[in-house]
Amino acid sequence: MKLKLEKINDCSVIFIEEERIDAHNSGELKAYILQLIENGDVNIIVQLENVRFIDSSGLGALLSGHKNAVAKSGKLGLACCRQQVLSMFELTRLNRVFEIYTDLNEAFENEA
């Protein structure tokens, strides 16, 4: 899975450079997020601008990251969701669990 990590302020931003998060690559994403949290990076934003499709395993990987970040007094938010991806969060009602931002600027405005 193609991922890029940037530290912005005190937040780790994961840029997913894939069009799909599914059963083939969600395990790698979950492990990556958990490793960040174990290393002390508990404030994470996952930038989903390039993602066109997410399935239940992808949602599960993000939810696992969210739960682990919250357990360490952090948070995991999402930014730049396309409508198709946002629809999956709404359908599963996970939009009530995650902070979902239209872009990174909005995410950082809400962090301040």
MOPAC internal coordinates of N, CA, C and O (Angstrom, degrees):
PM7 1SCF
backbone

  N    0.0000 0     0.00 0     0.00 0    0    0    0
  C    1.4528 1     0.00 0     0.00 0    1    0    0
  C    1.5241 1   108.55 1     0.00 0    2    1    0
  O    1.2310 1   120.66 1   -45.69 1    3    2    1
  N    1.3206 1   116.34 1   134.31 1    3    2    1
  C    1.4611 1   121.48 1   179.41 1    5    3    2
  C    1.5188 1   109.32 1   -87.31 1    6    5    3
  O    1.2310 1   121.30 1   -66.09 1    7    6    5
  N    1.3366 1   115.13 1   113.91 1    7    6    5
  C    1.4534 1   122.18 1   178.61 1    9    7    6
  C    1.5226 1   109.01 1  -129.11 1   10    9    7
  O    1.2310 1   121.06 1   -32.64 1   11   10    9
  N    1.3067 1   115.57 1   147.36 1   11   10    9
  C    1.4569 1   120.55 1   175.15 1   13   11   10
  C    1.5176 1   106.90 1  -130.65 1   14   13   11
  O    1.2310 1   120.98 1   -45.51 1   15   14   13
  N    1.3355 1   115.73 1   134.49 1   15   14   13
  C    1.4587 1   120.57 1  -178.32 1   17   15   14
  C    1.5198 1   109.72 1  -112.94 1   18   17   15
  O    1.2310 1   120.80 1   -47.44 1   19   18   17
  N    1.3202 1   116.08 1   132.56 1   19   18   17
  C    1.4588 1   121.99 1   173.82 1   21   19   18
  C    1.5086 1   108.26 1  -130.31 1   22   21   19
  O    1.2310 1   120.95 1   -40.98 1   23   22   21
  N    1.3249 1   115.79 1   139.02 1   23   22   21
  C    1.4672 1   121.22 1   173.38 1   25   23   22
  C    1.5168 1   106.99 1   -94.47 1   26   25   23
  O    1.2310 1   120.57 1   -58.91 1   27   26   25
  N    1.3101 1   116.51 1   121.09 1   27   26   25
  C    1.4575 1   122.15 1   177.51 1   29   27   26
  C    1.5202 1   106.16 1  -127.09 1   30   29   27
  O    1.2310 1   121.14 1   -59.75 1   31   30   29
  N    1.3358 1   115.42 1   120.25 1   31   30   29
  C    1.4612 1   121.45 1  -172.47 1   33   31   30
  C    1.5264 1   107.79 1    56.31 1   34   33   31
  O    1.2310 1   119.15 1    52.64 1   35   34   33
  N    1.3150 1   119.22 1  -127.36 1   35   34   33
  C    1.4679 1   120.41 1   178.20 1   37   35   34
  C    1.5291 1   110.59 1  -105.74 1   38   37   35
  O    1.2310 1   121.21 1  -150.73 1   39   38   37
  N    1.3100 1   115.28 1    29.27 1   39   38   37
  C    1.4615 1   120.91 1  -174.71 1   41   39   38
  C    1.5367 1   110.34 1  -121.87 1   42   41   39
  O    1.2310 1   121.31 1   -37.97 1   43   42   41
  N    1.3114 1   115.09 1   142.03 1   43   42   41
  C    1.4652 1   120.99 1   173.51 1   45   43   42
  C    1.5269 1   107.84 1   -95.95 1   46   45   43
  O    1.2310 1   120.64 1   -57.38 1   47   46   45
  N    1.3189 1   116.38 1   122.62 1   47   46   45
  C    1.4600 1   120.90 1   178.73 1   49   47   46
  C    1.5221 1   108.08 1  -107.37 1   50   49   47
  O    1.2310 1   120.99 1   -59.62 1   51   50   49
  N    1.3206 1   115.72 1   120.38 1   51   50   49
  C    1.4620 1   121.83 1   178.03 1   53   51   50
  C    1.5256 1   107.71 1   -99.20 1   54   53   51
  O    1.2310 1   120.72 1   -62.98 1   55   54   53
  N    1.3126 1   116.23 1   117.02 1   55   54   53
  C    1.4638 1   121.91 1   175.73 1   57   55   54
  C    1.5264 1   107.10 1   -94.78 1   58   57   55
  O    1.2310 1   120.65 1   -63.62 1   59   58   57
  N    1.3165 1   116.35 1   116.38 1   59   58   57
  C    1.4655 1   120.48 1   177.97 1   61   59   58
  C    1.5176 1   107.53 1   -89.74 1   62   61   59
  O    1.2310 1   121.10 1   -61.74 1   63   62   61
  N    1.3098 1   115.49 1   118.26 1   63   62   61
  C    1.4572 1   121.05 1  -175.97 1   65   63   62
  C    1.5216 1   110.82 1  -104.93 1   66   65   63
  O    1.2310 1   121.44 1  -138.09 1   67   66   65
  N    1.3110 1   114.84 1    41.91 1   67   66   65
  C    1.4655 1   123.32 1   177.59 1   69   67   66
  C    1.5208 1   108.04 1  -125.81 1   70   69   67
  O    1.2310 1   120.44 1   -24.02 1   71   70   69
  N    1.3382 1   116.76 1   155.98 1   71   70   69
  C    1.4607 1   120.19 1   176.66 1   73   71   70
  C    1.5164 1   112.39 1   -89.18 1   74   73   71
  O    1.2310 1   120.48 1   164.16 1   75   74   73
  N    1.3396 1   116.68 1   -15.84 1   75   74   73
  C    1.4649 1   120.31 1  -176.34 1   77   75   74
  C    1.5269 1   109.80 1  -133.50 1   78   77   75
  O    1.2310 1   121.25 1   -39.80 1   79   78   77
  N    1.3287 1   115.22 1   140.20 1   79   78   77
  C    1.4615 1   120.97 1   166.50 1   81   79   78
  C    1.5232 1   104.42 1  -120.33 1   82   81   79
  O    1.2310 1   121.62 1   -71.26 1   83   82   81
  N    1.3236 1   114.51 1   108.74 1   83   82   81
  C    1.4580 1   119.37 1  -175.23 1   85   83   82
  C    1.5225 1   110.05 1  -143.64 1   86   85   83
  O    1.2310 1   120.88 1    11.79 1   87   86   85
  N    1.3201 1   115.91 1  -168.21 1   87   86   85
  C    1.4625 1   121.23 1  -176.20 1   89   87   86
  C    1.5294 1   112.60 1   -58.50 1   90   89   87
  O    1.2310 1   119.99 1   155.42 1   91   90   89
  N    1.3227 1   117.62 1   -24.58 1   91   90   89
  C    1.4629 1   120.85 1  -177.81 1   93   91   90
  C    1.5181 1   113.10 1   -75.07 1   94   93   91
  O    1.2310 1   119.76 1   151.76 1   95   94   93
  N    1.3359 1   118.07 1   -28.24 1   95   94   93
  C    1.4599 1   118.71 1  -174.73 1   97   95   94
  C    1.5349 1   114.32 1  -130.97 1   98   97   95
  O    1.2310 1   119.75 1   176.72 1   99   98   97
  N    1.3177 1   118.08 1    -3.28 1   99   98   97
  C    1.4651 1   119.95 1  -176.64 1  101   99   98
  C    1.5320 1   112.56 1   -66.50 1  102  101   99
  O    1.2310 1   120.02 1   148.42 1  103  102  101
  N    1.3148 1   117.57 1   -31.58 1  103  102  101
  C    1.4693 1   120.58 1   177.50 1  105  103  102
  C    1.5145 1   111.56 1   -62.01 1  106  105  103
  O    1.2310 1   120.96 1   140.66 1  107  106  105
  N    1.3149 1   115.77 1   -39.34 1  107  106  105
  C    1.4624 1   120.66 1   178.43 1  109  107  106
  C    1.5275 1   110.58 1   -66.35 1  110  109  107
  O    1.2310 1   120.33 1   138.74 1  111  110  109
  N    1.3298 1   116.98 1   -41.26 1  111  110  109
  C    1.4632 1   120.98 1   177.81 1  113  111  110
  C    1.5280 1   110.40 1   -63.28 1  114  113  111
  O    1.2310 1   120.46 1   134.99 1  115  114  113
  N    1.3228 1   116.73 1   -45.01 1  115  114  113
  C    1.4640 1   121.27 1  -179.96 1  117  115  114
  C    1.5288 1   110.46 1   -59.80 1  118  117  115
  O    1.2310 1   120.33 1   133.41 1  119  118  117
  N    1.3114 1   116.98 1   -46.59 1  119  118  117
  C    1.4679 1   121.55 1   179.77 1  121  119  118
  C    1.5294 1   111.34 1   -62.65 1  122  121  119
  O    1.2310 1   120.53 1   140.22 1  123  122  121
  N    1.3245 1   116.59 1   -39.78 1  123  122  121
  C    1.4656 1   121.70 1  -179.99 1  125  123  122
  C    1.5283 1   110.33 1   -62.93 1  126  125  123
  O    1.2310 1   120.69 1   133.07 1  127  126  125
  N    1.3295 1   116.29 1   -46.93 1  127  126  125
  C    1.4634 1   120.81 1  -179.77 1  129  127  126
  C    1.5286 1   110.47 1   -64.28 1  130  129  127
  O    1.2310 1   120.15 1   135.42 1  131  130  129
  N    1.3249 1   117.31 1   -44.58 1  131  130  129
  C    1.4610 1   120.69 1   179.90 1  133  131  130
  C    1.5230 1   111.72 1   -62.86 1  134  133  131
  O    1.2310 1   120.31 1   144.05 1  135  134  133
  N    1.3247 1   117.01 1   -35.95 1  135  134  133
  C    1.4705 1   120.69 1   177.64 1  137  135  134
  C    1.5294 1   110.45 1   -65.88 1  138  137  135
  O    1.2310 1   120.45 1   138.69 1  139  138  137
  N    1.3310 1   116.75 1   -41.31 1  139  138  137
  C    1.4683 1   119.98 1   176.23 1  141  139  138
  C    1.5284 1   110.66 1   -58.22 1  142  141  139
  O    1.2310 1   120.88 1   132.64 1  143  142  141
  N    1.3150 1   115.93 1   -47.36 1  143  142  141
  C    1.4626 1   121.15 1  -178.14 1  145  143  142
  C    1.5275 1   110.47 1   -63.12 1  146  145  143
  O    1.2310 1   120.48 1   137.02 1  147  146  145
  N    1.3260 1   116.68 1   -42.98 1  147  146  145
  C    1.4639 1   120.09 1   178.41 1  149  147  146
  C    1.5170 1   111.88 1   -62.80 1  150  149  147
  O    1.2310 1   120.44 1   150.92 1  151  150  149
  N    1.3353 1   116.76 1   -29.08 1  151  150  149
  C    1.4679 1   121.39 1   178.45 1  153  151  150
  C    1.5241 1   112.36 1   -83.60 1  154  153  151
  O    1.2310 1   120.45 1  -176.90 1  155  154  153
  N    1.3360 1   116.74 1     3.10 1  155  154  153
  C    1.4608 1   120.40 1   176.10 1  157  155  154
  C    1.5145 1   115.26 1    98.29 1  158  157  155
  O    1.2310 1   119.73 1   179.95 1  159  158  157
  N    1.3211 1   118.12 1    -0.05 1  159  158  157
  C    1.4700 1   121.44 1   177.42 1  161  159  158
  C    1.5323 1   107.63 1   -88.79 1  162  161  159
  O    1.2310 1   120.69 1   -88.11 1  163  162  161
  N    1.3347 1   116.28 1    91.89 1  163  162  161
  C    1.4597 1   119.61 1  -173.31 1  165  163  162
  C    1.5295 1   113.28 1  -102.67 1  166  165  163
  O    1.2310 1   119.95 1   171.96 1  167  166  165
  N    1.3241 1   117.69 1    -8.04 1  167  166  165
  C    1.4649 1   121.31 1   175.21 1  169  167  166
  C    1.5175 1   107.61 1  -105.88 1  170  169  167
  O    1.2310 1   121.05 1   -71.95 1  171  170  169
  N    1.3182 1   115.60 1   108.05 1  171  170  169
  C    1.4677 1   121.94 1  -170.75 1  173  171  170
  C    1.5188 1   109.85 1  -129.06 1  174  173  171
  O    1.2310 1   121.33 1   -40.81 1  175  174  173
  N    1.3210 1   115.06 1   139.19 1  175  174  173
  C    1.4608 1   121.26 1   169.65 1  177  175  174
  C    1.5237 1   106.73 1  -121.74 1  178  177  175
  O    1.2310 1   120.72 1   -51.35 1  179  178  177
  N    1.3131 1   116.23 1   128.65 1  179  178  177
  C    1.4620 1   121.32 1   177.17 1  181  179  178
  C    1.5190 1   107.06 1  -101.38 1  182  181  179
  O    1.2310 1   121.06 1   -62.64 1  183  182  181
  N    1.3158 1   115.58 1   117.36 1  183  182  181
  C    1.4615 1   122.04 1  -177.73 1  185  183  182
  C    1.5270 1   107.60 1   -91.63 1  186  185  183
  O    1.2310 1   120.98 1   -62.67 1  187  186  185
  N    1.3348 1   115.73 1   117.33 1  187  186  185
  C    1.4700 1   121.87 1  -171.53 1  189  187  186
  C    1.5307 1   113.28 1  -108.98 1  190  189  187
  O    1.2310 1   120.32 1  -157.77 1  191  190  189
  N    1.3022 1   117.00 1    22.23 1  191  190  189
  C    1.4647 1   120.72 1  -174.54 1  193  191  190
  C    1.5272 1   113.74 1   -55.09 1  194  193  191
  O    1.2310 1   119.97 1   141.61 1  195  194  193
  N    1.3161 1   117.66 1   -38.39 1  195  194  193
  C    1.4717 1   120.97 1  -176.93 1  197  195  194
  C    1.5228 1   113.67 1   -85.79 1  198  197  195
  O    1.2310 1   120.21 1   168.03 1  199  198  197
  N    1.3299 1   117.20 1   -11.97 1  199  198  197
  C    1.4653 1   121.36 1  -174.23 1  201  199  198
  C    1.5275 1   110.12 1   -79.40 1  202  201  199
  O    1.2310 1   120.93 1   -56.77 1  203  202  201
  N    1.3330 1   115.83 1   123.23 1  203  202  201
  C    1.4650 1   122.20 1   179.59 1  205  203  202
  C    1.5267 1   112.18 1  -103.11 1  206  205  203
  O    1.2310 1   120.65 1   161.53 1  207  206  205
  N    1.3420 1   116.37 1   -18.47 1  207  206  205
  C    1.4687 1   120.42 1  -175.44 1  209  207  206
  C    1.5203 1   109.15 1  -146.76 1  210  209  207
  O    1.2310 1   120.84 1   -42.59 1  211  210  209
  N    1.3266 1   116.00 1   137.41 1  211  210  209
  C    1.4622 1   121.44 1   172.94 1  213  211  210
  C    1.5240 1   107.74 1  -138.78 1  214  213  211
  O    1.2310 1   120.73 1   -43.72 1  215  214  213
  N    1.3287 1   116.21 1   136.28 1  215  214  213
  C    1.4647 1   119.09 1   177.99 1  217  215  214
  C    1.5225 1   109.77 1  -109.31 1  218  217  215
  O    1.2310 1   120.46 1     6.88 1  219  218  217
  N    1.3270 1   116.73 1  -173.12 1  219  218  217
  C    1.4616 1   120.63 1  -174.87 1  221  219  218
  C    1.5279 1   112.58 1   -62.57 1  222  221  219
  O    1.2310 1   119.96 1   146.72 1  223  222  221
  N    1.3178 1   117.67 1   -33.28 1  223  222  221
  C    1.4658 1   119.14 1   178.91 1  225  223  222
  C    1.5264 1   110.58 1   -70.32 1  226  225  223
  O    1.2310 1   120.31 1   145.67 1  227  226  225
  N    1.3194 1   117.02 1   -34.33 1  227  226  225
  C    1.4581 1   120.47 1   175.06 1  229  227  226
  C    1.5245 1   111.64 1   -66.69 1  230  229  227
  O    1.2310 1   121.08 1   136.71 1  231  230  229
  N    1.3350 1   115.54 1   -43.29 1  231  230  229
  C    1.4685 1   119.93 1   176.19 1  233  231  230
  C    1.5262 1   109.80 1   -61.15 1  234  233  231
  O    1.2310 1   120.63 1   139.57 1  235  234  233
  N    1.3233 1   116.40 1   -40.43 1  235  234  233
  C    1.4683 1   121.10 1   179.10 1  237  235  234
  C    1.5175 1   112.24 1   -62.95 1  238  237  235
  O    1.2310 1   120.16 1   140.16 1  239  238  237
  N    1.3260 1   117.30 1   -39.84 1  239  238  237
  C    1.4657 1   120.97 1   179.11 1  241  239  238
  C    1.5280 1   110.61 1   -63.29 1  242  241  239
  O    1.2310 1   120.76 1   136.58 1  243  242  241
  N    1.3334 1   116.14 1   -43.42 1  243  242  241
  C    1.4655 1   119.95 1   178.84 1  245  243  242
  C    1.5243 1   111.22 1   -67.94 1  246  245  243
  O    1.2310 1   120.45 1   140.56 1  247  246  245
  N    1.3300 1   116.75 1   -39.44 1  247  246  245
  C    1.4578 1   120.76 1   179.43 1  249  247  246
  C    1.5298 1   111.04 1   -65.06 1  250  249  247
  O    1.2310 1   120.39 1   140.61 1  251  250  249
  N    1.3030 1   116.85 1   -39.39 1  251  250  249
  C    1.4667 1   121.21 1   176.23 1  253  251  250
  C    1.5251 1   110.35 1   -60.98 1  254  253  251
  O    1.2310 1   120.57 1   135.27 1  255  254  253
  N    1.3225 1   116.51 1   -44.73 1  255  254  253
  C    1.4623 1   120.41 1   177.37 1  257  255  254
  C    1.5136 1   111.64 1   -61.26 1  258  257  255
  O    1.2310 1   120.82 1   137.44 1  259  258  257
  N    1.3360 1   116.03 1   -42.56 1  259  258  257
  C    1.4628 1   121.12 1   178.95 1  261  259  258
  C    1.5328 1   110.79 1   -59.81 1  262  261  259
  O    1.2310 1   120.79 1   130.48 1  263  262  261
  N    1.3213 1   116.09 1   -49.52 1  263  262  261
  C    1.4706 1   120.32 1  -178.25 1  265  263  262
  C    1.5219 1   111.41 1   -62.18 1  266  265  263
  O    1.2310 1   119.95 1   139.12 1  267  266  265
  N    1.3228 1   117.70 1   -40.88 1  267  266  265
  C    1.4618 1   120.92 1   179.96 1  269  267  266
  C    1.5269 1   111.81 1   -69.97 1  270  269  267
  O    1.2310 1   120.04 1   143.44 1  271  270  269
  N    1.3157 1   117.53 1   -36.56 1  271  270  269
  C    1.4674 1   120.33 1   177.55 1  273  271  270
  C    1.5268 1   110.44 1   -66.20 1  274  273  271
  O    1.2310 1   120.40 1   134.86 1  275  274  273
  N    1.3295 1   116.83 1   -45.14 1  275  274  273
  C    1.4708 1   121.36 1   179.42 1  277  275  274
  C    1.5265 1   110.41 1   -62.52 1  278  277  275
  O    1.2310 1   120.24 1   141.97 1  279  278  277
  N    1.3227 1   117.16 1   -38.03 1  279  278  277
  C    1.4643 1   121.07 1   179.04 1  281  279  278
  C    1.5227 1   111.78 1   -61.66 1  282  281  279
  O    1.2310 1   120.17 1   155.52 1  283  282  281
  N    1.3239 1   117.27 1   -24.48 1  283  282  281
  C    1.4714 1   122.35 1   179.04 1  285  283  282
  C    1.5279 1   110.74 1  -104.04 1  286  285  283
  O    1.2310 1   120.53 1  -157.75 1  287  286  285
  N    1.3319 1   116.60 1    22.25 1  287  286  285
  C    1.4736 1   123.49 1   179.82 1  289  287  286
  C    1.5187 1   113.23 1    64.11 1  290  289  287
  O    1.2310 1   120.41 1  -149.63 1  291  290  289
  N    1.3143 1   116.83 1    30.37 1  291  290  289
  C    1.4529 1   121.69 1   176.70 1  293  291  290
  C    1.5148 1   110.01 1  -115.24 1  294  293  291
  O    1.2310 1   121.21 1    18.52 1  295  294  293
  N    1.3244 1   115.28 1  -161.48 1  295  294  293
  C    1.4647 1   119.28 1   175.26 1  297  295  294
  C    1.5165 1   110.23 1  -156.86 1  298  297  295
  O    1.2310 1   121.49 1   -24.45 1  299  298  297
  N    1.3022 1   114.75 1   155.55 1  299  298  297
  C    1.4569 1   121.59 1   176.66 1  301  299  298
  C    1.5219 1   106.60 1  -125.09 1  302  301  299
  O    1.2310 1   121.08 1   -62.39 1  303  302  301
  N    1.3232 1   115.54 1   117.61 1  303  302  301
  C    1.4585 1   121.24 1   178.14 1  305  303  302
  C    1.5215 1   110.56 1  -113.33 1  306  305  303
  O    1.2310 1   121.13 1   -11.95 1  307  306  305
  N    1.3160 1   115.44 1   168.05 1  307  306  305
  C    1.4628 1   121.90 1  -179.27 1  309  307  306
  C    1.5137 1   109.24 1  -121.99 1  310  309  307
  O    1.2310 1   120.48 1   -35.03 1  311  310  309
  N    1.3267 1   116.69 1   144.97 1  311  310  309
  C    1.4577 1   120.62 1   179.38 1  313  311  310
  C    1.5192 1   110.88 1  -135.66 1  314  313  311
  O    1.2310 1   121.43 1   -30.57 1  315  314  313
  N    1.3173 1   114.87 1   149.43 1  315  314  313
  C    1.4734 1   123.06 1   171.05 1  317  315  314
  C    1.5196 1   113.80 1    65.35 1  318  317  315
  O    1.2310 1   120.48 1  -138.14 1  319  318  317
  N    1.3072 1   116.69 1    41.86 1  319  318  317
  C    1.4746 1   119.48 1   179.84 1  321  319  318
  C    1.5244 1   110.93 1   -75.45 1  322  321  319
  O    1.2310 1   120.63 1   -48.09 1  323  322  321
  N    1.3192 1   116.39 1   131.91 1  323  322  321
  C    1.4640 1   120.69 1   170.62 1  325  323  322
  C    1.5242 1   108.54 1   -71.27 1  326  325  323
  O    1.2310 1   120.65 1   -20.37 1  327  326  325
  N    1.3118 1   116.37 1   159.63 1  327  326  325
  C    1.4552 1   120.62 1  -176.26 1  329  327  326
  C    1.5276 1   112.30 1   -58.75 1  330  329  327
  O    1.2310 1   120.10 1   140.76 1  331  330  329
  N    1.3545 1   117.42 1   -39.24 1  331  330  329
  C    1.4625 1   120.10 1  -179.55 1  333  331  330
  C    1.5308 1   111.16 1   -61.64 1  334  333  331
  O    1.2310 1   120.91 1   140.80 1  335  334  333
  N    1.3339 1   115.87 1   -39.20 1  335  334  333
  C    1.4583 1   121.18 1  -179.15 1  337  335  334
  C    1.5255 1   109.50 1   -74.69 1  338  337  335
  O    1.2310 1   120.56 1   136.42 1  339  338  337
  N    1.3066 1   116.53 1   -43.58 1  339  338  337
  C    1.4625 1   121.41 1   178.46 1  341  339  338
  C    1.5275 1   110.79 1   -58.59 1  342  341  339
  O    1.2310 1   120.51 1   143.31 1  343  342  341
  N    1.3205 1   116.62 1   -36.69 1  343  342  341
  C    1.4675 1   121.22 1   178.47 1  345  343  342
  C    1.5245 1   111.65 1   -60.23 1  346  345  343
  O    1.2310 1   120.27 1   143.48 1  347  346  345
  N    1.3291 1   117.09 1   -36.52 1  347  346  345
  C    1.4639 1   120.25 1   178.19 1  349  347  346
  C    1.5227 1   111.00 1   -66.26 1  350  349  347
  O    1.2310 1   120.35 1   140.64 1  351  350  349
  N    1.3322 1   116.94 1   -39.36 1  351  350  349
  C    1.4590 1   120.15 1   177.91 1  353  351  350
  C    1.5276 1   110.36 1   -66.62 1  354  353  351
  O    1.2310 1   120.49 1   142.29 1  355  354  353
  N    1.3199 1   116.67 1   -37.71 1  355  354  353
  C    1.4668 1   120.66 1   179.15 1  357  355  354
  C    1.5261 1   111.01 1   -70.38 1  358  357  355
  O    1.2310 1   120.32 1   137.08 1  359  358  357
  N    1.3294 1   116.99 1   -42.92 1  359  358  357
  C    1.4603 1   121.96 1   180.00 1  361  359  358
  C    1.5267 1   111.89 1   -60.12 1  362  361  359
  O    1.2310 1   120.89 1   140.46 1  363  362  361
  N    1.3282 1   115.90 1   -39.54 1  363  362  361
  C    1.4655 1   121.02 1  -178.96 1  365  363  362
  C    1.5340 1   112.13 1   -91.11 1  366  365  363
  O    1.2310 1   121.08 1  -179.82 1  367  366  365
  N    1.3260 1   115.53 1     0.18 1  367  366  365
  C    1.4723 1   123.40 1  -178.11 1  369  367  366
  C    1.5259 1   113.14 1    63.50 1  370  369  367
  O    1.2310 1   120.36 1  -162.71 1  371  370  369
  N    1.3153 1   116.91 1    17.29 1  371  370  369
  C    1.4631 1   120.12 1   176.50 1  373  371  370
  C    1.5282 1   111.32 1   -73.97 1  374  373  371
  O    1.2310 1   120.47 1   168.33 1  375  374  373
  N    1.3277 1   116.70 1   -11.67 1  375  374  373
  C    1.4675 1   119.14 1   174.29 1  377  375  374
  C    1.5287 1   110.43 1   -65.40 1  378  377  375
  O    1.2310 1   120.17 1   164.40 1  379  378  377
  N    1.3330 1   117.29 1   -15.60 1  379  378  377
  C    1.4686 1   121.52 1   175.50 1  381  379  378
  C    1.5241 1   111.70 1   -85.21 1  382  381  379
  O    1.2310 1   120.68 1   164.39 1  383  382  381
  N    1.3173 1   116.30 1   -15.61 1  383  382  381
  C    1.4639 1   121.93 1  -178.71 1  385  383  382
  C    1.5241 1   110.44 1   -94.07 1  386  385  383
  O    1.2310 1   120.61 1   133.46 1  387  386  385
  N    1.3204 1   116.44 1   -46.54 1  387  386  385
  C    1.4620 1   122.16 1  -175.49 1  389  387  386
  C    1.5231 1   111.95 1   -90.07 1  390  389  387
  O    1.2310 1   121.01 1   -33.93 1  391  390  389
  N    1.3288 1   115.67 1   146.07 1  391  390  389
  C    1.4588 1   120.98 1   164.27 1  393  391  390
  C    1.5315 1   104.51 1   -79.16 1  394  393  391
  O    1.2310 1   120.27 1   -59.16 1  395  394  393
  N    1.3228 1   117.10 1   120.84 1  395  394  393
  C    1.4668 1   121.43 1  -179.04 1  397  395  394
  C    1.5241 1   107.85 1  -118.40 1  398  397  395
  O    1.2310 1   121.14 1   -60.75 1  399  398  397
  N    1.3238 1   115.43 1   119.25 1  399  398  397
  C    1.4624 1   122.30 1  -176.58 1  401  399  398
  C    1.5273 1   110.50 1  -108.25 1  402  401  399
  O    1.2310 1   120.80 1   -32.05 1  403  402  401
  N    1.3219 1   116.07 1   147.95 1  403  402  401
  C    1.4644 1   119.65 1   179.20 1  405  403  402
  C    1.5313 1   111.53 1   -69.17 1  406  405  403
  O    1.2310 1   120.20 1   148.46 1  407  406  405
  N    1.3311 1   117.22 1   -31.54 1  407  406  405
  C    1.4698 1   120.78 1   177.72 1  409  407  406
  C    1.5257 1   109.13 1  -156.19 1  410  409  407
  O    1.2310 1   120.91 1    -3.99 1  411  410  409
  N    1.3233 1   115.86 1   176.01 1  411  410  409
  C    1.4638 1   120.10 1  -177.77 1  413  411  410
  C    1.5204 1   112.16 1   -67.01 1  414  413  411
  O    1.2310 1   119.82 1   146.09 1  415  414  413
  N    1.3365 1   117.94 1   -33.91 1  415  414  413
  C    1.4620 1   119.91 1   178.17 1  417  415  414
  C    1.5237 1   110.82 1   -58.96 1  418  417  415
  O    1.2310 1   120.59 1   135.00 1  419  418  417
  N    1.3220 1   116.48 1   -45.00 1  419  418  417
  C    1.4625 1   120.27 1   178.29 1  421  419  418
  C    1.5313 1   110.62 1   -63.20 1  422  421  419
  O    1.2310 1   120.37 1   141.00 1  423  422  421
  N    1.3152 1   116.89 1   -39.00 1  423  422  421
  C    1.4563 1   120.67 1   179.55 1  425  423  422
  C    1.5280 1   110.61 1   -60.72 1  426  425  423
  O    1.2310 1   120.45 1   135.36 1  427  426  425
  N    1.3270 1   116.74 1   -44.64 1  427  426  425
  C    1.4594 1   119.58 1  -177.46 1  429  427  426
  C    1.5237 1   112.17 1   -75.83 1  430  429  427
  O    1.2310 1   119.76 1   151.66 1  431  430  429
  N    1.3136 1   118.07 1   -28.34 1  431  430  429
  C    1.4628 1   120.25 1   174.35 1  433  431  430
  C    1.5188 1   109.97 1   -63.96 1  434  433  431
  O    1.2310 1   120.40 1   143.01 1  435  434  433
  N    1.3220 1   116.84 1   -36.99 1  435  434  433
  C    1.4665 1   120.79 1  -179.64 1  437  435  434
  C    1.5130 1   112.72 1   -79.74 1  438  437  435
  O    1.2310 1   119.98 1   163.76 1  439  438  437
  N    1.3211 1   117.64 1   -16.24 1  439  438  437
  C    1.4601 1   121.11 1   177.38 1  441  439  438
  C    1.5253 1   110.87 1   -79.16 1  442  441  439
  O    1.2310 1   120.62 1   153.50 1  443  442  441
  N    1.3301 1   116.42 1   -26.50 1  443  442  441
  C    1.4706 1   120.77 1  -174.72 1  445  443  442
  C    1.5072 1   112.38 1   -72.94 1  446  445  443
  O    1.2310 1   120.10 1   180.00 1  447  446  445

